[in-house]
Amino acid sequence: MAVVETERHGQVLVVRMNRPERLNALNTEIRGELAQIWTDFRHDKELEVAIFTGTGRGFCAGEDMKESLEKGKPGGQRPAIEDPFMSGALEKPVIGAINGFAMGGGFMLVERTDLRVAVREAVFEVSEAKRWLLGGYNHGHVANLPYPIAMEMALGFRFTAQRFYEVGFLNRIVDAAELMPTAMSMAEHLLTLPPASRVNTVHMMRHMRPAASPEMQMLAEALHNHGDKDDLMESRAAFAEKRKPNFKGWKDPADRHRLPTPQSARAKYR
């Protein structure tokens, strides 16, 4: 059984993650398959639009915690080839058809899509604050959401599909039976546009999204190293063992009050 399945519908490609027993968690195999599929889609002269979805109750649960614990380090292994969908090199539009849980890395997959339709039962979570030393500070900013909602996202609160629709993160919410027909209808609309207009408009819209300044990126890099990195694996072990984590925080408690600043980060990383 393939961990990612594809279907061709004329000029539309359906990409379906297929590890339902793991809520389509991202292990090395699925990351590699997606990178190859998106590369092939990018260069296929007959395909113009993709619909990205999952099998079962989850769109994607994010990082495969079991694999991370087996390897003794957080995060999945990078694919052997660049994934144009994740890198932003994919010129063709992608419609997200979110069929269930979209957590952590799964949320990041949703965030890369250009149009989004979700089932009413879908649940979303930006999980970085639970698994790393810095929460997902940039996601709400990129989505142009108000500060308190962006903060709620960054600190790992969960969102229903209804809430995300209300704040403008989703285009449609539908019953499960209408998920793929709605996504396909959106794809068919895109195919009525002149090809250059479709590609150019998507490209322009993507580049108009807010981005962190180089100074803020350096601050984020500094904060990713501000704390006890043993906590990264402890969070994963606690999740896998279904227990409360035992975090250390800082080797030197005084470091809590020595937070990097944009100025100190710039001096260190420039």
GUDREN-962678 format. One record per residue (C-alpha): residue number from 1; x, y, z; residue in one letter. Coordinates in steps of 0.2 Angstrom, whole numbers, plus 2048, in hexadecimal, padded with zeros to 3 digits. Layout:
N
[atom NUM,[X,Y,Z],'A']
...
# end
This chain:
270
[atom 1,[800,800,800],'M']
[atom 2,[807,811,7FB],'A']
[atom 3,[809,81E,809],'V']
[atom 4,[804,82B,7FC],'V']
[atom 5,[7F7,828,7EE],'E']
[atom 6,[7F4,832,7DF],'T']
[atom 7,[7E5,833,7D3],'E']
[atom 8,[7E4,83D,7C3],'R']
[atom 9,[7D4,845,7BE],'H']
[atom 10,[7D7,84E,7AD],'G']
[atom 11,[7E3,85C,7B2],'Q']
[atom 12,[7E0,85A,7C5],'V']
[atom 13,[7EB,84F,7D0],'L']
[atom 14,[7E5,849,7E0],'V']
[atom 15,[7F3,845,7ED],'V']
[atom 16,[7ED,83B,7FC],'R']
[atom 17,[7F8,837,80A],'M']
[atom 18,[7F4,825,80F],'N']
[atom 19,[7FA,820,821],'R']
[atom 20,[7E9,820,829],'P']
[atom 21,[7EF,815,837],'E']
[atom 22,[7FB,823,83C],'R']
[atom 23,[7F0,832,837],'L']
[atom 24,[7FB,834,828],'N']
[atom 25,[80A,839,834],'A']
[atom 26,[819,83F,82A],'L']
[atom 27,[827,832,82A],'N']
[atom 28,[836,831,81F],'T']
[atom 29,[82D,826,812],'E']
[atom 30,[81E,831,810],'I']
[atom 31,[829,841,80F],'R']
[atom 32,[833,839,801],'G']
[atom 33,[824,834,7F8],'E']
[atom 34,[81C,845,7F9],'L']
[atom 35,[82C,84D,7F3],'A']
[atom 36,[82C,842,7E3],'Q']
[atom 37,[81A,844,7E0],'I']
[atom 38,[81A,857,7E1],'W']
[atom 39,[82A,857,7D6],'T']
[atom 40,[821,84D,7C9],'D']
[atom 41,[811,857,7CA],'F']
[atom 42,[81B,867,7C8],'R']
[atom 43,[823,861,7B7],'H']
[atom 44,[813,858,7B0],'D']
[atom 45,[80D,862,7A1],'K']
[atom 46,[7FB,85B,7A2],'E']
[atom 47,[7F8,85E,7B5],'L']
[atom 48,[7F3,870,7BB],'E']
[atom 49,[7EB,86F,7CC],'V']
[atom 50,[7EE,863,7DB],'A']
[atom 51,[7E2,85E,7E9],'I']
[atom 52,[7EB,859,7F9],'F']
[atom 53,[7E2,84E,805],'T']
[atom 54,[7E4,83F,811],'G']
[atom 55,[7DC,82E,815],'T']
[atom 56,[7D3,82A,824],'G']
[atom 57,[7D0,836,834],'R']
[atom 58,[7DF,840,831],'G']
[atom 59,[7E5,84C,824],'F']
[atom 60,[7F7,84B,82C],'C']
[atom 61,[7FC,849,83E],'A']
[atom 62,[80D,851,83B],'G']
[atom 63,[81D,84A,840],'E']
[atom 64,[81E,837,843],'D']
[atom 65,[822,837,855],'M']
[atom 66,[826,824,855],'K']
[atom 67,[833,826,847],'E']
[atom 68,[83B,835,850],'S']
[atom 69,[83D,82B,860],'L']
[atom 70,[844,81C,857],'E']
[atom 71,[851,828,84F],'K']
[atom 72,[854,831,85F],'G']
[atom 73,[852,843,857],'K']
[atom 74,[843,84E,854],'P']
[atom 75,[83C,851,842],'G']
[atom 76,[83B,846,833],'G']
[atom 77,[849,843,827],'Q']
[atom 78,[84A,84F,818],'R']
[atom 79,[846,847,807],'P']
[atom 80,[854,842,7FB],'A']
[atom 81,[84D,84F,7EF],'I']
[atom 82,[845,860,7F2],'E']
[atom 83,[833,861,7F5],'D']
[atom 84,[82C,86F,7EA],'P']
[atom 85,[81C,870,7F3],'F']
[atom 86,[825,873,804],'M']
[atom 87,[833,87E,7FD],'S']
[atom 88,[826,88A,7F3],'G']
[atom 89,[82D,885,7E2],'A']
[atom 90,[81D,87D,7DC],'L']
[atom 91,[815,889,7D0],'E']
[atom 92,[804,880,7CF],'K']
[atom 93,[7F6,883,7DB],'P']
[atom 94,[7F2,876,7E8],'V']
[atom 95,[7E1,875,7F1],'I']
[atom 96,[7E1,86D,802],'G']
[atom 97,[7D3,861,806],'A']
[atom 98,[7D5,85F,819],'I']
[atom 99,[7CC,84F,81E],'N']
[atom 100,[7D0,84F,830],'G']
[atom 101,[7DE,853,83D],'F']
[atom 102,[7EB,85F,836],'A']
[atom 103,[7F8,860,844],'M']
[atom 104,[80A,867,845],'G']
[atom 105,[813,863,834],'G']
[atom 106,[801,85E,82D],'G']
[atom 107,[7FC,870,831],'F']
[atom 108,[80B,876,827],'M']
[atom 109,[805,86C,818],'L']
[atom 110,[7F4,875,819],'V']
[atom 111,[7FD,885,81A],'E']
[atom 112,[806,882,80A],'R']
[atom 113,[7F6,880,800],'T']
[atom 114,[7EE,88E,7F7],'D']
[atom 115,[7DB,88A,7F9],'L']
[atom 116,[7D4,880,808],'R']
[atom 117,[7C4,876,80B],'V']
[atom 118,[7C2,86C,81B],'A']
[atom 119,[7B6,860,823],'V']
[atom 120,[7AD,867,831],'R']
[atom 121,[7B5,85A,83D],'E']
[atom 122,[7C7,860,838],'A']
[atom 123,[7D2,865,847],'V']
[atom 124,[7E2,870,844],'F']
[atom 125,[7F1,873,850],'E']
[atom 126,[801,87C,84E],'V']
[atom 127,[80B,870,859],'S']
[atom 128,[81D,878,859],'E']
[atom 129,[81B,87F,86A],'A']
[atom 130,[818,86D,871],'K']
[atom 131,[826,865,867],'R']
[atom 132,[834,873,865],'W']
[atom 133,[83C,881,86F],'L']
[atom 134,[832,88E,865],'L']
[atom 135,[820,88E,860],'G']
[atom 136,[819,891,84F],'G']
[atom 137,[81A,8A4,850],'Y']
[atom 138,[819,8A6,83D],'N']
[atom 139,[809,89D,838],'H']
[atom 140,[7FC,8AA,83D],'G']
[atom 141,[807,8B8,837],'H']
[atom 142,[808,8B0,826],'V']
[atom 143,[7F6,8AD,826],'A']
[atom 144,[7F3,8C0,82A],'N']
[atom 145,[7E9,8BB,83A],'L']
[atom 146,[7E7,8C7,849],'P']
[atom 147,[7F4,8C6,856],'Y']
[atom 148,[7EA,8BD,864],'P']
[atom 149,[7E5,8AF,857],'I']
[atom 150,[7F6,8AE,851],'A']
[atom 151,[7FC,8AC,863],'M']
[atom 152,[7EF,89F,866],'E']
[atom 153,[7F6,895,857],'M']
[atom 154,[808,898,85C],'A']
[atom 155,[805,891,86E],'L']
[atom 156,[7FE,881,867],'G']
[atom 157,[7EB,883,86A],'F']
[atom 158,[7E0,878,860],'R']
[atom 159,[7D3,880,853],'F']
[atom 160,[7C4,878,84C],'T']
[atom 161,[7C0,87A,839],'A']
[atom 162,[7B2,886,83D],'Q']
[atom 163,[7BD,891,847],'R']
[atom 164,[7CA,891,839],'F']
[atom 165,[7BD,895,82C],'Y']
[atom 166,[7B7,8A4,837],'E']
[atom 167,[7C8,8AC,838],'V']
[atom 168,[7CB,8A9,825],'G']
[atom 169,[7D8,89B,825],'F']
[atom 170,[7CC,88F,81B],'L']
[atom 171,[7C2,893,80C],'N']
[atom 172,[7B4,886,80F],'R']
[atom 173,[7AE,879,81C],'I']
[atom 174,[7A3,86B,816],'V']
[atom 175,[79C,85A,81B],'D']
[atom 176,[7A8,84C,818],'A']
[atom 177,[79F,846,809],'A']
[atom 178,[7A1,857,800],'E']
[atom 179,[7B4,859,803],'L']
[atom 180,[7BA,852,7F3],'M']
[atom 181,[7AC,858,7E8],'P']
[atom 182,[7AF,86A,7EF],'T']
[atom 183,[7C2,869,7ED],'A']
[atom 184,[7BF,863,7DB],'M']
[atom 185,[7B3,871,7D7],'S']
[atom 186,[7C0,87D,7DD],'M']
[atom 187,[7CD,875,7D2],'A']
[atom 188,[7C1,875,7C3],'E']
[atom 189,[7BF,888,7C6],'H']
[atom 190,[7D2,88A,7C5],'L']
[atom 191,[7D2,881,7B5],'L']
[atom 192,[7C7,88E,7AD],'T']
[atom 193,[7D4,89B,7AF],'L']
[atom 194,[7E1,89F,7A2],'P']
[atom 195,[7F0,894,7A7],'P']
[atom 196,[7FC,8A3,7A8],'A']
[atom 197,[7EF,8AD,7B3],'S']
[atom 198,[7ED,89E,7BF],'R']
[atom 199,[800,89B,7C1],'V']
[atom 200,[804,8AE,7C2],'N']
[atom 201,[7F6,8B2,7CE],'T']
[atom 202,[7FB,8A4,7DA],'V']
[atom 203,[80D,8A9,7D9],'H']
[atom 204,[809,8BB,7DD],'M']
[atom 205,[7FE,8B7,7EB],'M']
[atom 206,[80A,8AC,7F3],'R']
[atom 207,[818,8B9,7F2],'H']
[atom 208,[80C,8C6,7FA],'M']
[atom 209,[80A,8BC,80A],'R']
[atom 210,[813,8C4,819],'P']
[atom 211,[824,8BD,81E],'A']
[atom 212,[830,8BF,82D],'A']
[atom 213,[83E,8CB,82B],'S']
[atom 214,[850,8C5,82B],'P']
[atom 215,[852,8CC,83C],'E']
[atom 216,[843,8C2,843],'M']
[atom 217,[849,8B2,83A],'Q']
[atom 218,[85A,8B4,844],'M']
[atom 219,[850,8B7,854],'L']
[atom 220,[846,8A7,850],'A']
[atom 221,[856,89D,84D],'E']
[atom 222,[85D,8A3,85E],'A']
[atom 223,[84D,89E,867],'L']
[atom 224,[84D,88D,85F],'H']
[atom 225,[85D,88A,869],'N']
[atom 226,[858,893,879],'H']
[atom 227,[853,885,885],'G']
[atom 228,[857,873,88A],'D']
[atom 229,[856,868,87A],'K']
[atom 230,[853,859,883],'D']
[atom 231,[842,85F,885],'D']
[atom 232,[83F,85C,872],'L']
[atom 233,[840,84A,874],'M']
[atom 234,[837,84A,885],'E']
[atom 235,[828,851,87D],'S']
[atom 236,[828,844,870],'R']
[atom 237,[82B,836,87C],'A']
[atom 238,[81D,83C,887],'A']
[atom 239,[811,83D,878],'F']
[atom 240,[815,82B,873],'A']
[atom 241,[814,825,885],'E']
[atom 242,[804,82F,888],'K']
[atom 243,[80B,837,898],'R']
[atom 244,[80E,848,89E],'K']
[atom 245,[81F,84F,899],'P']
[atom 246,[82D,853,8A5],'N']
[atom 247,[835,862,89D],'F']
[atom 248,[845,86A,8A3],'K']
[atom 249,[844,87B,89B],'G']
[atom 250,[855,882,89E],'W']
[atom 251,[865,87B,8A4],'K']
[atom 252,[868,88C,8AD],'D']
[atom 253,[857,893,8B3],'P']
[atom 254,[85E,8A4,8B1],'A']
[atom 255,[85D,8A2,89E],'D']
[atom 256,[84A,8A4,8A0],'R']
[atom 257,[84E,8B7,8A2],'H']
[atom 258,[85C,8B7,894],'R']
[atom 259,[851,8B6,885],'L']
[atom 260,[85A,8BB,875],'P']
[atom 261,[855,8CB,86D],'T']
[atom 262,[855,8D0,85B],'P']
[atom 263,[865,8DA,85E],'Q']
[atom 264,[86E,8CC,866],'S']
[atom 265,[868,8BF,859],'A']
[atom 266,[86E,8CA,84B],'R']
[atom 267,[87F,8CC,853],'A']
[atom 268,[881,8B9,855],'K']
[atom 269,[87A,8B3,844],'Y']
[atom 270,[87E,8C0,838],'R']
# end
